[in-house]
Amino acid sequence: MIIESILFNKLENKKVKCNVCNHRCKIAENKQGFCLTRNNLNGKLYSCNYALISSQAIDPIEKKPLYHFLPGSLTYSLGGFGCNMRCLNCQNYIISQNIDKHNESIEILPEKVVKNAINANCQSIAWTYNEPTMYLEYVLETALISHENGLKNIYVSNGYMSDESLNLLLPQIDAFNIDLKSMSNEFYINNCKATLEPILNNLKNIYEHKNHLEITNLLIGGYNDSYELIKSLTDFIADELGKDVPLHFSRFFPYYKMSHVPPTEISKLEIAKEIAIESGLNNIYLGNVPFKQNTKCPNCGELLIERDGYNIKNMNMITGGKCGICHKELNFAE
């Protein structure tokens, strides 16, 4: 379905400037932007993937990953087409970068999305798999309806949306997981075709607006796993966001244009966790590893949540967002 974009400026000679993400593409008539989902048709910008779904699933919320938001609940996960990055290691490149497969999509209108989530006993809708900013209008419309029906909205993103997009999203999105790939601008340029600073600014904006926030950092051996880069990332979270913001270090596996790079050594993730502890972070998790990731009270050490993969085995001693033993305020949204 094609609808007119909500964020663009008209320019001379029927060109348009897209304001959905930080590329801010200037698009000539009958051309499309970097994301391959925004087209200039007769001097107006249109979203060409509204309500077109490539993937849908009922997931544990921990799979997003969100460990401190509605723990133990199910979320209705949706993905579409397109992306505003070109990550060399993209796990979903077929739907994010090769999007000439719309004939394989299905159309699900916002009202149906909400109905599907409710029927599946989900407490939330998660926008994931590809970059959700590419279907901004669809997310916003669905989020309004989902809130009216008591559902929460989750946004799993690379964080490269424009200020205008984020300001529209903040009142509608209850929880964000932002993929902070590196503290190196060079890494973003070479590996993702993007830049770092807008992402850091968006993270600070999300945190200041008190939306629930968790951060994922995929560690790739030899690319973004040096002590200096990890320490810069964990210090940024501690100093600019908050020491209770959950951080997920995730293990890289070879894929797409980085199939020659070996899997990240688990010892590297354990070192990263120690660096995060050194920075004072309280909630650090390792992803894509074969051992459990439990949550303990950062103050008294009480086991709060025992996990087995994405499944919760036991959830204890959390009362009203506080530790049941020492009564420390915890960064949990229930």
Secondary structure, 3 states (H helix, E strand, C coil): CCEECCCEEECHHHCEEECCECCCCEECCCCECCCCCEEEECCEEEECCCCEECEEEEEEHHHCCCCCECCCCEEEEEECCCCCCCCCCCCCHHHHCCCCCHHHCEECCHHHHHHHHHHCCCCEEEECCCCHHHHHHHHHHHHHHHHHCCCEEEEEECCCECHHHHHHHCCCCCEEEEECCCCCHHHHHHHHCCCCHHHHHHHHHHHHCCCEEEEEEEECCCCCCCHHHHHHHHHHHHHHHCCCCCEEEEECCCCHHHCCCCCCCHHHHHHHHHHHHHCCCCCEEEECCCCCCCEECCCCCCEEEEEECCEEEEECCEECCEECCCCCECCCEC
